[in-house]
Structures are given as structure tokens and as C-alpha cells.
Amino acid sequence: MDRELRIRQLEPHNLLALSAYSVLLRFAWIFKTESVIIPAFLDSLSEAGWLRGCLPVLNRFGQSLPPIFFARRLKAARVKKWSLLGTSAGLGLSMIAVAAIWMLTGDKQQVWLPPTFLLLYLLFFASNGLNQQVFGTLQGKLIRPDRRGELLGLSGIGGSITSIIGAWFLLQYWLSLPDRGFGYIFGFSGLGFLIAGAMCFFVKEPPDSVLSATGGFDSGSVDRDETLPDGRGTERSEGLAASIRLVRDDRDFRRLAIVAMLFISIQLLFPHFQALGQKHLEPDLIGFQLLLWVIAQNAAVGLFSWVSGKLADHFGNRLSLRLQVFGTASVPLLALLFTSGVGGWGPKHFWITFFFLGLTPVTIKTLTNYALELTEPARHPLYVATLHASLAVPFIFSPLVGWLVDLLGFERVFLGVSGLILLGGLASFWLIEPRHHQRDELLELQPEP
């Protein structure tokens, strides 16, 4: 049977299997939410703002650089799902290691604990970057462009429901423990990632042919260029040089990278949202508020995933992406509003900030889906890897942002980041809509009647 026909026949099954994988991954992720649990954990080791500022830079560089060097191997892999299994195991084992160190260490203020945690945090996000690259490539292979929004919606809704239930019955209790229950939280999270990885066995993936898997190269001709249907050649390597050439030569991708870099500056503030919120809370309310913030953010991910998926499937990813970026620009402003006391708003409303922070992971997925539509399946690993590498660029300023928060206060830094994201929203008007653009090109190729 023709391979492409077989993929289409398996699409309904794989849509459910990949959705189930994403739901379990989201369920595990809620126990280590980047904007709440992780910075609160680091604050229990040290409250230095510059140390919190290290979290975003390790986060983004960990998940941006490894995919660049893995792109060629992934491209050549005839079956991609085993790479997804391996990266899921990396996520789980990293979290289990953090839990073990926390539970086996008596004095939590020892000087070696913060750097050890940050190293494991870097390893976790290296696994996460590879995981996103593999998942994006796998869905690009198995799911059609106009059904990827459905996958995003199913994953978001299912993940939010299970995550909120888990947070309410487990995270609420663990956060109420004297040590915030970090050992249980990270251990359970790690186990959840391992269980999510097991879903890879249910994905039905027809193997790529040798020609398809290697993007047109045979084993003895890896240095030759290949001309693809759009007239552009594939790269002679899939490393850093290939990513640089992609940014240089593909104008549409370059514009996407600019939008992505401006948008992702929201993550420079991730460790500082909870610090700002806790600063205005009574100490006995902090545990419940942390839970409320986690639930609000995860509920929003489900809602925004469903809405964004519908928009993307019907109108294209460009419109969905534009609305998400403009919405994200409002988040730092909301945080300042709810801690200012102006107009009757107060810290009790701070959960709304985390609700709109739920736009962040959804927007990253939309960026990935947009990038997939800019090229052919053979180049998906390179495009996804280069996109995530571009997301890493602003994070060289992350420790500086933490230092500026200590020096200037939250207000000026939050206003500056909001302005950068707003510029990203304006830059999105330069983006093409890939589906319409490709259709117009096809029409231009048809002879006049």
C-alpha cells in the first residue's frame, strides 16, 4: 500500500494517540509549572533575583541548542516515535533525580544545592527541546496541517481537565506540607513523564523509506545538495550552519523568527511573576494561592488551545498567532494592575495574571505549527530546531532582567517587556499565511484559459 495513503488511513488513530500523549505530558507538567512551582522551589534554596534570572536562560538554551545538532539524525530516522520515547524518559529521570536529592538532603540551604538543581534543570530542558522537536516532526508526518489545530485543542482541553484534578487533590496537599512537598511533587512529575512516554507504543507510524528519511541522500552522498519542489536546496548538514543558512535565505521564516523572539521575552519574567505576587500576600495564604495560580494557568491552556486550534484550522495559524502575541503583551500590565490596588483591584485577583500566562505554551505550539507549513516534511526537523534556537536569543538577557528587578523594581522591567511583546504583535502583520500563499503560487503556475 502507498505510504502516504497508509498515513492518512491511520490519521484518526494517531490523532488520538498523540493527544493522549500530550494530555499525560501536561498532567505531569503541572507539578513543575515554570511560572510557579520551579521559581518557588529555587526561592526555598536562595531568594536572589539574579539566581531566579538564570532559570529562563537555562530553560531556553537547554531546549534550543540540542535540537539543532539532532536535526539530521531525526531526519534520517525511519521511525520517529522511538526518539519521542527517549526524550520523554529524559524528562522523567531528570525530575526524579531532583526529588531524590531534595528528600535525601537534610539542610536545604547548603551551597551546592542551587547549582546542582540548575544543572538538572538544564538537562531537563535539553530533553524538553528534543521532545518538542520530535513531537513537531512526528505530527508533521502523521497529521495534516488542517487537523493539527484539532490535535492542539484535544490535547489542551484533556490536559487541562486532568491537570486541574491532579493539582486539586495532590498538589494542594503537598504544597501545604512544611517543606512544600517538593520531593513528592517532582517525583510524581517524573513518573508522569515516564508514563506519557509509554504512549509512544500506541502510535502507528509507517516507516519512512531510506530516500524520504534522509531527505534525498543515500548513505554515500551526504555532501550533495538536493533540490526540493519549491526550488530550494536542502542543506549539506543539519547543524548550526544549516540553521544560519535557513535564517539568511528564507525571508518568511526570518520574519517568523523576529515575531518569536519578541514574543518569548514574556518568559524572561516567568520566575518573577510569583515573586511579585507573593510579595503582596499574607504568608498563610501563599500555599493556596500557589495552587490557584497553577490551576488558573492550566485551565487557560486548555481554553486557549481549543480556541486557537479552531481558529488555526479554519483561518490559518497567522491569525491565531497574532491574537496570542497581542494577548501576551497584556500579561505584565495585568500583574502590575493587580498589585497596585488601583480601582479596587488587589492581590486576590492576581490569579488572572496566571490565567493569561496560559497563552505562552499555546503560542509556542502555534509558532511550531506555522513553521511546519513553511516547508516540506523532509525539512521539518531543521525548521523546528531553528525556530526554537531563535527563541533562545533573548534569554542571554535573562540574568540581567533578574538583576534589574532587584535594582529598579518590578514596575519598570514589566513595562519594558510588555512593550517588546507588543512590537512582536505588530511584526506579525509582516507574516504571510502559508496556506493561502501556497494556493496562490499553484494558481500562478496554471496556464491561462
N, C-alpha and C positions, 0 to 999 in steps of 0.2 A: 504494500500500500504506500502511496505517496506520503512522504514525511510530513509535509505541510497539512495535508488532509487529515492525517492522524492527529496532529497537534490540535486542529480545530475540533475534531470529534472529542478529544479529551478536555477541551477547554472548560466545560461546566464542572467536571470533576476537579480539575486543578484550581479553578476559581475558589471552590470550597476548601480545598486542601491548603492553599496559600492563605486564605482568610483565617482558617483555624490556626495556622502557624503564627500569623500576625496577632491574633487575639491572645494566644498564650504568651507571646513575647511581651505584649502590652501589659498583661496581668503580672508578669514578673517584673516589668519595668517600674510599676507604680511604687514598689517597695524601695526604690532607689532614685526617686524623682530628682532630676538635676537642679531644679529651682528651689527645692525644699529640703529633702532628706539629706542629700550629699553635702550641701554647704552647712546645714545644721550639724552634721556629723563632724565636719572639719572644724567648725567653731568649738566643738567639745574638746578638740585637741589643741587648738590655738585660735584666738579671735582676731588675728592680724588680718587687716583688709588686703594687704598685698598677697598673703597666702591664699585667701579666697580668690584673688585675681588670677592665681595660677590654674584654677580649675578649668575655666573656659579655654585657655590656650592649650592645655594638655588634652582636653576633650576634642578640640577641633583638629589639632595637628595629629593626634593619635588616629583619628578616623579619616584623615585626608591623605597623608603621605603613603601609608602602606598600600592602599588600592592602586596607586599609580604603578607601583612595581609588580603588583599582582595581576594587572590587566591582561597581559599577554598570556599568562598561564591560564587564567579564567577563560579567555577567548579560545584557547586551544583545547580546553576540557570538553570532551564529548557529552558528558553528563554534568550539569552544574549543581544539582541538588546536594551532592556529597560535600561540596565546598560550603554550602549553606549549613549543613550539619556540623562541619568542623568549626566554623565561626561561631555557631551557637554554643558549642562546647567551650570555646574560649571565653565567651561572656559568662557562662555559668561558673567555670572554675575560678575566674578572677574574683567574683563576688564571694564565693565560698572561702577563698583564701583571706579576704578582708574579714569575714565573720569569724574565722578561726583565730586570727591574730587578736581581734578585739576580745573574744571570750577567754583567751588564754593569757591575756596580759592584765596584771593587777593594777598597776599605776598607769592611768590613761594619759598622763602628762609627760611621759618620757620623750626625750628629744628626738628619738629615732622614729617615733610613730608617724608624724606628718609626712616625712619623705618616703617612708615605706608605703603608706596609703597612696600617696601621689603616684608612685611607681606602678602600683597595681591598678590605679585609676587609668594611667596611660595605657597599660596593657589591655584593660577592658575596652577602651575606646579604639584601640588599634583593631581589636576583634570586631567592634561595632561598625567601624568603617568598612572593613571587608564584608561584613554581614550585609550592610546596605547595598554595597556594590553587587554582591552575588544575587541578592533578592531582586534588585532592579533589573539585572541582566536576565534572571530567570523569568520574571514576569514579562519582560520584553519578548522573550522567546515563546512563552506559553499563552499569554493573554493579549488579545487585540487592543489597539490603542483606545477604541471607543468603549471598552469594557474595563479598562484599568481604573476608571473612576468608581465603578461598581465594586471593584476589589478594595479600593480605598475606603468606601463607605461601609461595606460589610465589616472590614477589619476595625474601623473606628468605632462603630456602634457596639459590636460584640466586645471589643477590647475595653470600652468604657464601662459597660454593664458589669463585666466580670471584675474589672479593676476596682470599681467603687464598692462592690460587695466584699472583695478581699480587704480593701482598706478599712471598711466599717467594722468588720468582725475580727480582723487580725491586727492591722496597723494601729487602730485606735488603742487596743490593749497594750501592744508593745511600746508605743510612744509614752504610755502612762507609767512605765517602769522607771526606777530611779536613774538608770543609765540610758533611758530612751529605747531600750531593747534593740540596739543596733546589731548585736550579734544575731538575734533571731531574724531581724529584718533582712540583713544581707545574705544570711544563709538560705532563707526561704526564697529570696530573689534568685540566687544562684541555681537552686534546684528547679525553679520555674523555667529558667533559660534552658536547662538540660532537657526538660520535658518538652519544651517548644521544639527543640532540635529533633526530637523523635518524630515529629510530624513530617519530616522530610521523607520518611519511608513511605508515606501515603501519596506523595507527589508522583504522578505518572509522566515521566519525561522521556520522550523518544530521543535516543542518542543522535547527536549531530554527526554528519558524515565527516571524514577527515578533511575534505575541502572546506566544508562550512565551518568546522570547529576552528580551523587555523586561519580563517578569513581569506582563503585562496592560496595559501602557501603549502607546498609539500615540505617534507622534512629536510630536503636538501636545498631549498631555495628561500630560506628565511630572510635573505637580504634583498630580495626583489620587491619592487613596488607592484601593487595591484590596482587596476583601475576599476572603480565601483560604478554602479549605474548612474550616479549623479555627476560623474566625470572627475571626481576627486580620487586621489590615490590613497590607499591605506599606508600607515606608517611602517618604516623599516624596523622599528622597535616599538614596544608599548610602554616605555619608561618615561622619565621626566622629559626627554627631548621630544617625544611624540606629543605630550600634553602641551608643551610650549608651541609646537607647530600648529596644533589644533586651535589654540587661542589666537595665534597670529593669522591663520589662514581662513578661519570660519567666522565671518562677521556676525552672523546670527547667534552663534554660541558665545562670542565675545560680549555681546550685549546682554545675554542672559547672565554671564559671569559677573558683570557690573551690578545688575539688579541683585544677584545673590549676595555679593559682598556687602552691599549697603544694607540689605535686609538682615543678614546674620549678625550685625552689630547688636541686635537685641540680646544675643547670648552673652555678650560681654557683661551684661547686667544681671544675668541669672543668679549668681551667688549673692547678689546684693539686695534683691527683692525681699528675701526672707529676713535679711538683717535689718532692713528698713522697717518692715512690718513688726518684727519682734521688739524693736526699739520703742514702739508706741503701745505695747501690750502689757497688761499685768502679768507677772511671772506665772501665776497659777492658771492662766488662760492659754499659755503658749502651746501646750501639748495638744489641746483640742483644735486650736487654730491651725497648727501644722497639718492636722488631719483634714480640716475643712479646706485648706488651700490645695492639698493633694487631690481631694475629691473634685473640687471645682475645676481644676486644670484637666483632669482626666475626663470628666463629663463633657467639657468643651471640646476635647479632641474628638470624641465620638460625634458630637453635633456638627462640628466644623468639617469633619471628614465626610459625613453624609452629604451636607450641603455642597461642599467643594467638589465632591465626586460627581454629583448630579450636574453641577454647572460645567465641569470639565467634559463630561461625556456628551452633553448637548451643545455647548458653545465653544469648547476648546479650553486648553489649560491656560491660555494667556489671560482671559478674563478672570478666571478663578485665582490665578496668581496675583493679579493686580489688586483685587479686593483684599486678599490676605495680607499683602505688604502694607497697604494703607491702614488696615485694621491693626497690624502690629505696631505701627508708629504711634498709636494712641496709648499703648500699654504703659510706658514710663510716665506719661501725663496722668493717667488714672492713679498710679501709685502715689504720685505727689499730691493729687487731689484728696485721696482718702487718708493721708497722714497730715493734711493741713488743717482740717477742721472747718474749712470754708463751706458755707451753705448747708450746714448740718451733716456733711459727710464726715466719717470718722474711721478709726481702725476697724470697727466692726464690719465695715464694707470692703475691707482690703481683699477679701476673697474674690471680688470681682476682677481685681488685677490678675490673679492667677487663672481665672476663667478665660480671659483674653490671651493669656500666655499660651493657652492651648492651641492657638493658631500656629505656633512655631513649628512643632513636628509635622503638622499638616502641610505647611508651606514648603518645608524641605522635601516632602514626598511629591508635592506638585512641581517643584523645580526639577526633580528627577524625572517625572513623567514627561515634562516639557522637553528635557534634554533627549529622552529616548525618541521623541518624534522628530528630532532634527537629523537623524541619521539612520543607517541600515542596522539590522541586528548584529552583524559582524563587528560593528564598531561601538556597540552599546557599552562594553566594559570600559573602553577608553573615555567615552563621553561622561559616563557616571563618575569615573575616577577623577577626571579633570574638573568636573563640576565641584566635587567635594574638596578638591585641592584649592579651588578658588575660594571656597567658603572658609578656608583656613587663614587666608591672608590677613583679615582684620585682627586675628587673635594674637598677633605679635604685640598688639597694644593692650592686651588683657591685664597684665600686671600693672601697667601704667594706669588703667582705669581704676583698679583697686587702690592704688596709691593716691589718685586724685580724689576718690571718695573720702579717704582719710584726711586729705589736705583741704579740699574745698567743700565737702559735704555732698549729700545725695542730690540736692536740687539741681545744681549746675550740670553735673555729669548726666543725670537723667534727661534733662532738656536737650543737651547736645546729642545724645544717642537718638532721641526721638527725631531730631532734625535730619540725621543721617538716613534713618529708615524712610522718612518722608521723601527724601531725594530718590531713594530706590523705587518708591511708588511712581514718582514722576518719570524715572528712567524706563519703567515698564511700558510706556507708550511708544518706545522705540522698537519693541519686540514684534516680530511677525507672529501670525497664527499659523503654525506648521501645517495643519490640515488644509486650510484654505490656500496657503501658499503652494503646496504640492499640487492641489487641484488646478490652480491657475496655470502652473507650469505644464501640466498634462494638456490643458486646453490649448496652450500656445503651440504645443507640438503637433496638434491635429491639423490636417490640411483644411484650408478654407473650402467651403462647398462651392 
